[in-house]
Amino acid sequence: MAIQENAPVGATLPVDGLSRWEQIKVFIPMSRESVRQRELAGRFPKRQHLTKRCAVWSNREIHKWIADPQNYRAEGA
């Protein structure tokens, strides 16, 4: 996994599990709105809603996106 420049030293994203925006934003070099737009276009992993106000992303899908953001396509997009 490539670590973005704004990620704290030693920061890692677990391979398994789910993460909220606050946990993944240090690895994503764009704004939350840009992520939302890419989600709608199928170019970023889709979020899952645990509750009405709690959204999470699959860590495995985030790792796939980090490995190849230009060619990533969300399943079912």
HUWO-V944168 format. One record per residue. N is the residue number from 1. RES is the residue in one letter. SS is DSSP state (2 for helix, 1 for strand, 0 for the rest). OMEGA is omega in degrees with one decimal (NA if undefined). NEAR is the number of other ideal C-beta (glycine too) atoms within 12 Angstrom. Layout:
N|RES|SS|OMEGA|NEAR ; N|RES|SS|OMEGA|NEAR
//
This chain:
1|M|0|176.2|20 ; 2|A|0|178.9|18 ; 3|I|0|-179.3|18 ; 4|Q|0|-177.6|21 ; 5|E|0|-177.4|12 ; 6|N|0|178.2|14 ; 7|A|0|177.4|20 ; 8|P|0|178.9|14 ; 9|V|0|179.1|10 ; 10|G|0|-179.3|8 ; 11|A|0|176.6|19 ; 12|T|0|176.6|20 ; 13|L|0|179.4|33 ; 14|P|0|-179.3|18 ; 15|V|0|-178.7|17 ; 16|D|0|173.6|12 ; 17|G|0|-178.2|18 ; 18|L|1|179.4|24 ; 19|S|1|175.6|31 ; 20|R|0|-177.0|23 ; 21|W|2|-178.4|24 ; 22|E|2|-179.0|14 ; 23|Q|2|-176.5|22 ; 24|I|2|-173.0|36 ; 25|K|2|179.0|23 ; 26|V|2|179.6|22 ; 27|F|2|-174.4|32 ; 28|I|0|-175.5|33 ; 29|P|0|179.0|20 ; 30|M|0|-178.8|21 ; 31|S|0|179.1|12 ; 32|R|2|179.1|19 ; 33|E|2|176.5|13 ; 34|S|2|176.6|17 ; 35|V|2|-179.7|28 ; 36|R|2|179.5|20 ; 37|Q|2|177.8|14 ; 38|R|2|175.3|27 ; 39|E|2|-179.2|29 ; 40|L|2|180.0|15 ; 41|A|2|-178.8|15 ; 42|G|0|-177.6|18 ; 43|R|0|177.9|24 ; 44|F|0|-179.7|32 ; 45|P|0|179.9|34 ; 46|K|0|176.8|26 ; 47|R|0|175.0|25 ; 48|Q|1|178.5|19 ; 49|H|1|175.6|13 ; 50|L|0|173.7|13 ; 51|T|0|-179.8|9 ; 52|K|0|-175.6|6 ; 53|R|0|-176.8|9 ; 54|C|0|179.3|15 ; 55|A|1|179.2|24 ; 56|V|1|176.3|23 ; 57|W|1|176.1|38 ; 58|S|1|178.9|26 ; 59|N|2|178.7|25 ; 60|R|2|179.9|20 ; 61|E|2|176.9|34 ; 62|I|2|177.2|39 ; 63|H|2|177.3|27 ; 64|K|2|-179.7|23 ; 65|W|2|-179.6|34 ; 66|I|2|-179.0|28 ; 67|A|2|-177.8|17 ; 68|D|0|-176.2|14 ; 69|P|0|-178.3|24 ; 70|Q|0|-175.9|11 ; 71|N|0|-178.4|11 ; 72|Y|0|173.7|23 ; 73|R|0|179.6|20 ; 74|A|0|178.0|24 ; 75|E|0|179.6|12 ; 76|G|0|-179.3|9 ; 77|A|0|NA|15
//
